[in-house]
């Protein structure tokens, strides 16, 4: 992708293509961004002003559709710019993005505070023709009225001005938080000249470190804080001091204890203060109660009760996990004191000791081409579609575009994949979209385009990439999000999955897909050894499955720790100092955690989910949705067919059809609770989650399928 400034940025701007066309990512340059966004905002303002001022009775066709025509192009262009800023971040693109961020924030605030537009929506909701609208369209109008109220439309005078200022400041600070984490990660490195210090590291990690040094015109091995390097060092490096060095650097990223240039301390304080102010302006006691207005969960006390109950159920298993780990570290590794930078290393050695295999032993089986082939096979069995690579412009040579084809061979959407970690790319894994499905009044159908982004190790030395089993689980997780958008039958974007599904239910389809990564017949299609071409042997699978719930108690408590911390800092009636934030985290750890990191650990400073990713007062959603996803997968287990080799086939066609019809295809056209009940015939139950996680009272592990 070219990111140099254009000589004439307004001519042939690829962000200003017609709505029916896909955007040419390779042609987008930083100089295209601001002219396009300004032009599209102006067009949206005109369309909204016209729709709001129309004296005729409001109908879907004369009111909603004209605004959707204009807003679809703006949403697409801004989504693409945000995506590029995340995956090919450069100083020029960042500058262009940041110039437009206040424009988009101001426009969003203007829409939310637009009383004439709000009145028009109300008139449509109160009109005799409202009852003749489809249930999906009625829901869109009702959600819009709710969102207007939560966007401050009913505020008066100074409160309206305060709201507008608050919204713009939150958007700007969240972006800066994200930039600080990215820059703090990118700008740290450690050059190792003695290869003996890398003892224990997998060969592919050593090769990548050597290649990184060479690319930087250095001799030796260049280590970084990017996950494909950082995690293997913590898990496998025999050099305890090396583990400590990387752990300390990672734990203090974007804080006053790292490079102070990227310190997020004051940003955290400001965001918490602004969020408390936002809640008060709308009449809520705290930010958590405001956010829960749009969730499945009814209240903060309900969320806290759910998390604490789950902590109680997980604690016995977690205590046993830690006792076994400490004893093993002392007896077998000579570690009298188990430090924070020893946990991952000792855990990997314990896993190898108990189950006679390592993650690195599995890696050669998960070659990229075979993993994708197996993933696409599962997708076809579940959803009846094929994924086929196509020639299309992308943002980076590593990215690819796949057509999603139905049984008749018609394209119903496109999926972009960008799987490898690299400099200038935001860490983590996520799914976003250029556009959602939309059926125009003319009958023309705009199909969705979705991006799936990960940060896996890139190919080395001309060989294809090899993934860990955790990488494969991540890929399946994100593919669940992607299929939620791609398989939609909802014709209005405002009711699409990413627009209208409650935040604490949005993880259901993603966590659901993770279960297939543990099925024997699925793993046969996912694996081909890089050298021998053989699929995963049953004996190795049995070891792997026996270790499925290895330290699941500790892992569950860790997620609950994050979720409780999130809720507690957002249950305050006012902002917190960074010292109070750290004290809140310490109190939460005293309540639920068994492993307490060092006092200098600055976990909140890089917690992008909370401060830059939209999960503020919502991190509990992962565990909440895990109850839904485990129960949904249990429906497939109940209809599983035995296989001749002693395994099972959970890809039951009828169950898959109902899952597609009742959960995936309906998107946000109805409340998530209704969709779940339509699929399962009842409300969700926690039993499957406890069983899958090995948290049942007897501590047993589910039998290998």
Order of alpha helices (4+ residues) and beta strands (2+ residues): alpha-alpha-alpha-alpha-alpha-alpha-beta-alpha-beta-alpha-alpha-alpha-alpha-alpha-alpha-alpha-alpha-beta-beta-beta-beta-beta-beta-beta-alpha-alpha-alpha-alpha-alpha-alpha-alpha-alpha-alpha-beta-beta-alpha-alpha-alpha
